[in-house]
Amino acid sequence: MISAMMMGLLGCAPRYTDAPAMDPAELWAPLPIQYTQVQDMRLAYVDSDPSSSKPTLLFVHGLSSYLGFWEYQIPAFTDDYRVIAVDLPGYGASDRPDAAYTPPWFATVLTDFMDELELTSAVVVGHSMGGQIALTLALDAPERVDALVLAAPAGFESFQPGHAAWMKEYWHESRALNTPEENVRTNMTRMVFNHYDPGVERLIEERVRIGRHESFAGTGVAVSRSVAGMLDYPVKDRLSQITAPTLIVFGTADRMIPNPVFNGGRTRGIAEAGQRAIPGSELFMIKGAGHSVFHDAPETFNKAMGEFLESL
């Protein structure tokens, strides 16, 4: 939780509205950014050791984010694993094509990305939307997924048709472009993260400044279509078909799952339902952590993930 003292400090937080626009290529990353061509798109990624024969971890970020969100995971696992994190198309420093942005489309992008890097398979670590994409990849190309680590994954909920239609209309293609700085900060500190730290402040600054770059119009399109894609291609009724060993991690204080407007209820209920649906899966709940559970409680998250990986 963000303390009253911290919220007071946030009231005096820096403002970035007048700072120069930031090119997405300038976004901070925990390792040097590399690029590769996939489906006529340039994808940005980091790779801890391209020549390594270690088991590979592939990190897939969530909606409206990018690989820099994994700042506490990427360096933590490089001793024992080849660690790769990618900016999905439409996000971060990757290209912003006129594309479908559905989970099945993203899954094909990931398989082709793995082919470009000559990866037969990997442990796929996905957050939120990235979790639903990882689940889709495990369903559509199970031979490419050694195991799944799902951090507050989307895809465990279902929505009434009217609710889905409202969300699609709300997330029109200009919605992200018109978000004021104060709303960005509020969303980040009260919805996305439960624990404020310098990394969260960096992400707020980056979001405000890239939001004024000309390329961000493409991210607005990607966000809108990604939301629609998650709703149009649900995986909840297919979870029993997952064959990969799976670890599910949620924070007990997630303010985004379940959807507080349309579904309500407790995060634990959604998490346990997903765990029951995926054969042999494990569930780990982190007390007090929010939707970005891996960032709110990195040491606890990394320990749970590490123990899971060691058991494979």
Buried (B, 14 or more C-beta within 10 A) or exposed (E): EBEEEBEEEBEEBEEBEEEEBBEBEBBBBBBEBBBBEBBEBBBBBBBBBEEEEBBBBBBBBBBBBBBBBBBBBBEBBBEEBBBBBBBBBBBBBBBBBEBBBBBBBBBBBBBBBBEBBEBEBBBBBBBBBBBBBBBBBBBBBEEBBBBBBBBBBBBBBEBEEEBBEBBBEEBBBEBBBEBEBEEBBEBBBBBBBBBBEEBBBBBBBBBBBBBBBEBBBBBBBBBBBBBBBBBBBBBBEBBEBBEBBBBBBBBBBBBBBBBEEBBEEEBEEBBBBBBEBBEEBBBBBBEBBBBBBBBBBBEBBBEBBBEBBEEE
